Amino acid sequence: MSTMTHKGFAARVEYSDEDACFIGHIAGIQDVIGFHGESVAELRAAFEEAVEDYLETCQKLGREPNRPYSGQFRLRLAPELHARAAMVAESHGKSLNAWVSDVIEKGITAA
């Protein structure tokens, strides 16, 4: 699966059979920003334009744009799983955070 991105923002895209076009939204932010296109090229251009318009509007309003992801997330695990993961990370000479990041990266690449 490939993700359409522009300036750190990612697109969530669906196809509307009723409208015969692709409909997208910027993913991972609270503000609602949509765009559409009849082809992938049109969709990409509309997505990039939506991001640029959003950033310009935020600047004009004097507020920070929503950012999709901070790079941090909390994960709750059973204590036994947490301990096993920490031991595996240590056996690879990595912190638990670095090891989990590597595992997620490999999983996403394989998907």
The 8 nearest C-alpha neighbors of each residue, nearest first, counted from 0:
[[1, 110, 2, 108, 107, 109, 3, 106],
 [0, 2, 3, 4, 110, 108, 107, 10],
 [3, 1, 4, 0, 9, 10, 11, 12],
 [2, 4, 10, 9, 1, 5, 43, 11],
 [5, 3, 9, 8, 2, 10, 7, 6],
 [4, 6, 8, 7, 47, 9, 3, 50],
 [7, 5, 8, 4, 50, 9, 47, 51],
 [6, 8, 5, 4, 9, 67, 66, 68],
 [9, 7, 5, 4, 6, 67, 25, 10],
 [10, 8, 4, 26, 3, 25, 5, 7],
 [9, 11, 25, 26, 3, 24, 12, 23],
 [10, 12, 24, 23, 26, 25, 9, 13],
 [13, 11, 23, 22, 10, 24, 21, 14],
 [14, 12, 22, 21, 23, 15, 11, 20],
 [13, 15, 21, 20, 22, 16, 12, 19],
 [16, 14, 18, 17, 20, 19, 21, 13],
 [15, 17, 19, 18, 14, 20, 21, 13],
 [16, 18, 15, 19, 20, 14, 21, 22],
 [17, 19, 15, 20, 16, 21, 14, 22],
 [20, 18, 16, 15, 17, 37, 21, 14],
 [21, 19, 37, 18, 15, 36, 14, 22],
 [20, 22, 14, 36, 35, 13, 37, 15],
 [23, 21, 35, 13, 12, 14, 34, 20],
 [22, 24, 12, 34, 11, 33, 35, 10],
 [25, 23, 33, 11, 32, 10, 26, 34],
 [24, 26, 10, 32, 9, 11, 33, 8],
 [27, 25, 10, 11, 9, 28, 24, 67],
 [26, 28, 67, 25, 68, 29, 66, 9],
 [29, 27, 67, 30, 65, 26, 66, 25],
 [30, 28, 31, 65, 27, 67, 26, 66],
 [29, 31, 28, 32, 65, 25, 64, 27],
 [32, 30, 29, 33, 24, 25, 28, 26],
 [33, 31, 24, 25, 30, 34, 49, 53],
 [32, 34, 24, 23, 31, 25, 35, 49],
 [33, 35, 23, 45, 46, 22, 24, 49],
 [36, 34, 22, 21, 42, 23, 45, 20],
 [37, 35, 42, 41, 21, 38, 20, 22],
 [36, 38, 20, 21, 41, 42, 19, 39],
 [39, 37, 41, 40, 36, 42, 20, 21],
 [38, 40, 42, 41, 43, 36, 37, 21],
 [39, 41, 43, 38, 42, 44, 36, 37],
 [42, 40, 36, 38, 44, 39, 43, 45],
 [41, 43, 36, 39, 45, 40, 44, 35],
 [42, 44, 46, 40, 45, 41, 39, 47],
 [45, 43, 41, 47, 46, 42, 48, 40],
 [44, 46, 48, 42, 43, 47, 34, 49],
 [47, 45, 49, 43, 48, 44, 34, 42],
 [46, 48, 50, 44, 49, 45, 43, 51],
 [47, 49, 45, 51, 46, 50, 52, 44],
 [50, 48, 46, 52, 47, 51, 53, 45],
 [49, 51, 53, 47, 48, 52, 54, 46],
 [50, 52, 48, 54, 53, 49, 55, 47],
 [53, 51, 49, 55, 50, 54, 56, 48],
 [52, 54, 50, 56, 51, 55, 49, 57],
 [53, 55, 57, 51, 56, 52, 50, 58],
 [56, 54, 58, 52, 57, 53, 51, 59],
 [57, 55, 59, 53, 58, 54, 52, 60],
 [58, 56, 60, 54, 62, 55, 59, 64],
 [57, 59, 61, 55, 56, 60, 62, 54],
 [60, 58, 56, 61, 57, 55, 62, 54],
 [61, 59, 57, 58, 62, 56, 55, 63],
 [62, 60, 58, 59, 57, 63, 56, 64],
 [63, 61, 57, 60, 58, 64, 59, 56],
 [62, 64, 57, 65, 61, 58, 66, 54],
 [65, 63, 57, 66, 62, 54, 53, 58],
 [66, 64, 28, 67, 63, 29, 30, 27],
 [65, 67, 68, 64, 28, 69, 8, 27],
 [66, 68, 27, 28, 8, 65, 26, 69],
 [69, 67, 70, 66, 27, 71, 28, 7],
 [68, 70, 71, 67, 66, 72, 65, 27],
 [69, 71, 68, 72, 67, 100, 66, 73],
 [72, 70, 69, 73, 68, 74, 96, 100],
 [73, 71, 74, 70, 69, 68, 75, 96],
 [74, 72, 75, 71, 76, 70, 96, 69],
 [73, 75, 76, 72, 71, 81, 77, 99],
 [74, 76, 73, 77, 81, 78, 80, 72],
 [77, 75, 81, 78, 80, 74, 79, 82],
 [76, 78, 80, 79, 81, 75, 82, 83],
 [79, 77, 81, 80, 76, 82, 83, 75],
 [78, 80, 82, 81, 77, 83, 76, 84],
 [81, 79, 83, 77, 82, 78, 84, 76],
 [80, 82, 78, 84, 79, 83, 76, 85],
 [81, 83, 85, 79, 80, 84, 78, 86],
 [84, 82, 80, 86, 85, 81, 87, 79],
 [85, 83, 87, 81, 86, 82, 80, 88],
 [84, 86, 88, 82, 83, 95, 87, 89],
 [87, 85, 89, 83, 84, 88, 90, 82],
 [86, 88, 90, 84, 89, 85, 83, 91],
 [89, 87, 85, 91, 93, 95, 98, 86],
 [90, 88, 92, 86, 91, 93, 87, 85],
 [89, 91, 87, 92, 88, 86, 93, 85],
 [92, 90, 88, 89, 93, 87, 98, 86],
 [91, 93, 89, 90, 88, 94, 87, 98],
 [94, 92, 88, 89, 91, 98, 97, 95],
 [93, 95, 97, 96, 88, 98, 89, 92],
 [94, 96, 98, 88, 85, 97, 99, 93],
 [95, 97, 99, 94, 98, 100, 93, 88],
 [98, 96, 100, 94, 95, 99, 93, 101],
 [97, 99, 101, 95, 100, 88, 96, 93],
 [100, 98, 102, 96, 101, 97, 95, 103],
 [99, 101, 97, 103, 98, 102, 96, 104],
 [102, 100, 104, 98, 99, 103, 105, 97],
 [103, 101, 99, 105, 104, 100, 106, 98],
 [102, 104, 106, 100, 105, 101, 107, 99],
 [105, 103, 101, 107, 106, 102, 100, 108],
 [104, 106, 108, 102, 103, 107, 109, 101],
 [107, 105, 103, 109, 104, 108, 102, 110],
 [106, 108, 110, 104, 109, 105, 103, 102],
 [109, 107, 105, 106, 110, 104, 103, 0],
 [108, 110, 106, 107, 105, 104, 0, 103],
 [109, 107, 108, 106, 0, 105, 1, 104]]
